[in-house]
Amino acid sequence: MIRKASLLLVGVVMGATAVVTYSQAPFRFAEPASAASPDTYNQLNLFGDVFERVRSDYVEEPADSKLIETAINGMLTSLDPHSSYLPPKSFRDMQVQTRGEFGGLGIEVTMEDGLVKVVAPIDDTPAFKAGVQAGDLITHLDGEQVMGLTLNEAVEKMRGLVNTDIVITVRREGINEPTDITITRDVIRIRSVRWNKEDDIGYIRITQFNEQTFDGLENAVDELTAEIGEDNLKGFVLDLRNNPGGLLDQAIAVSDAFLNRGEIVSTRGRNAEETQRYNARNGDLTEGAPVIVLVNGGSASASEIVAGALQDHRRATILGTRSFGKGSVQTIIPLGANGAIRLTTARYYTPSGNSIQAKGIRPDIISLQELPDELKGRAETKGEAGLRGHLQAEEGDEGSGSQAYVPQDKDKDVQLNLAKSLLRGEKTDAAFPPSADSAANESK
């Protein structure tokens, strides 16, 4: 089974996150750049002139390091929502967090129109328990405006000592007045894989892809198979809803766990020689048991790699709503003692050669949740296509994202209950079980 497969990073969140999920991978060290044109050097001289003018004439004496750091971050964030500069402390935090334990609130975030936007709260974290929802816009932190802060700065303010409180002010679609939510900081220990027996069905939920994910999946399959019994096991539900992504090597390993052969994903950079392909090795952990994968508008990046691979190989039926549509790969490039940069270096492609960038994975079976009254009309995510400055889709119409609501009460979970009914044969659908004659994924 593939365990360490890549130098690349495929997390959905940009820059920094309040959980904080700096989805990390092994690092690529910078290579010499090609010579710039004379015009480029003239522009660099312009930057130097502006820098000196600010240093000498600004109303208050600025810190040189702060000016340079924000200039670098401005350059990177202008490229796309997922490229950014990581100061030394943020870089160290990222390295710790992808091991699955860190301090924080428990929310995946990005930046949108100058505000911090919640991609998804992480299960069983302080933010999740306090009622933070996907799509919330954070406008204030302890009464201080978020507007004007970088994402890294906002995240730094959300961090703090365990058992201390922070008040976040959120603007929520469908509610006229901003809402204050008090959250008590805690150590966030991400158990990326959770599982339980649903009578004769194995239910496995992956909340994100960190260094523990494949091991967790392996344990889940082994324990559920033993507990239910091979003769009674109807199949598995793999729940990737509101999973924002993480490590590429873990997405490959999870896909490989259900496949015996074939390509899982390919990454293509600016130059043809940068193309990399990752293939499955023989050995299906479930020994061919039926699998249904649940996705929604909060399923992004590494989640989409898994869903796309299993869908293209007709190994699993994808059920739910259209995914987030983040089809780009970020590489962490260390800068010595000066931190690192997170740079978008490639797009990834499903086995059939389709990019899902700003399009998302369309399920084989579309199933909408029944929304409570207070969420009706405001449980949709715009996905990657809705992020300002996103990397454009290579071809076809954009339109990623969808409903991202998952009820905590499993009895009210329409998507999960439909999956279980299909596995038990209580309901039928032409897309389950998948076959070579199934319709191709239209939206990858």
Disulfide bonds with the S-S distance in Angstrom:
none
